[in-house]
Amino acid sequence: MIRREFITLIGGAAAWPLAARAQQPAMPVVGFINSGHADASAPFVTAFRKGLNETGFVDGQNVRVEYHWLEGKYDQLPALMADLVRRGVSVIATPVATVASLAAKAATATIPIVFGVGGDPVQLGLVASLARPGGNATGINFFNLEVTAKRLRLLHELVPKAVRIAVLVNPANAPSTEFTLRTVQEAAPAVGLQTQVVNATTIAEIDAVFAGFAGEHPDALFLAGDAFFLDRRVQFATLTARDRIPATGNESPFVKAGGLMSYGTDLAETFRQVGNYTGRVLKGEKPADLPVQQPTKFELTINLTTARAIGIIVPDQLLAIADEVIE
């Protein structure tokens, strides 16, 4: 009898930790969705994780981040969002992905969403107001769409003799395309520019656009803000250098890859802020009470090496106001 009691005691002691572990809450899961490609976005992932770390979360230790890279294939969004909602992830994070942010908002009214968008989140229907979002979504409004007109004017200052500007958009990214075209076509006549709209949604289509330039060479190229285009920054830098076309993007990585000029917000900082807000939501704060953040600094980046290679003389007034000059 004593032996049986001893065995029961040992068995109970061994089973207790298993039961305790079974009762521990599961690690929260963040569904991270970006329009670009993982390999080209490594610095942005680092920035997102930095924001999470600021709130005490470490990917793989006390939170699990599922990274989903669309690589420009926006048609995958409905199925992806449906899966995240079905599995009940803790937070959906959509940094620098307006289309994904809208798809998340359409898919769920309960799972918290932390977005990064270039357009006005109120007009997009993501929040009720910037100060009091009021629903299940909040995040960062990084203004890249709003600075489109200024980026066009800066390009005109950089290439004052330019008349015909090719505007390259990604039709699959409808919000960016619509806003870019509307803004550029309104702003271009004021500075004496004519616009030619060209489309590309794949690597092959980008090559085809530049092949078409051989017959009708534009004076400059204006790239719409798009994660797929940012991923293809080396391709754009190579093609514009080959064809000696002055080009502008809205992110500094484009210029660091060899593009001529960019003007916009610091995207890495946007990813960090989205990561920080994601961590705060995981800790219990409600998106409805977290105000939408907006950047106060915009960066002008110019590549002097590229300018010299394609025969562009950068005006002193632009060099004076540039935040970064690459030589």
JONOR-V741395 format. One record per run of one state. SS is the DSSP state (H for helix, E for strand, L for the rest). FROM is the first residue (numbers start at 1). TO is the last residue. Records with the same first field share a line. If there is no record, write none. Layout:
SS->FROM-TO + FROM-TO
//
This chain:
L->1-1 + 24-27 + 35-38 + 55-58 + 60-62 + 70-73 + 88-90 + 95-97 + 108-111 + 118-136 + 142-147 + 159-163 + 170-173 + 192-193 + 200-202 + 214-219 + 224-226 + 232-232 + 244-245 + 250-251 + 257-260 + 265-266 + 283-286 + 290-292 + 295-298 + 310-315 + 322-323 + 327-327
H->2-23 + 39-54 + 74-87 + 98-107 + 148-158 + 174-191 + 203-213 + 227-231 + 233-243 + 252-256 + 267-282 + 287-289 + 304-309 + 316-321
E->28-34 + 59-59 + 63-69 + 91-94 + 112-117 + 137-141 + 164-169 + 194-199 + 220-223 + 246-249 + 261-264 + 293-294 + 299-303 + 324-326
//
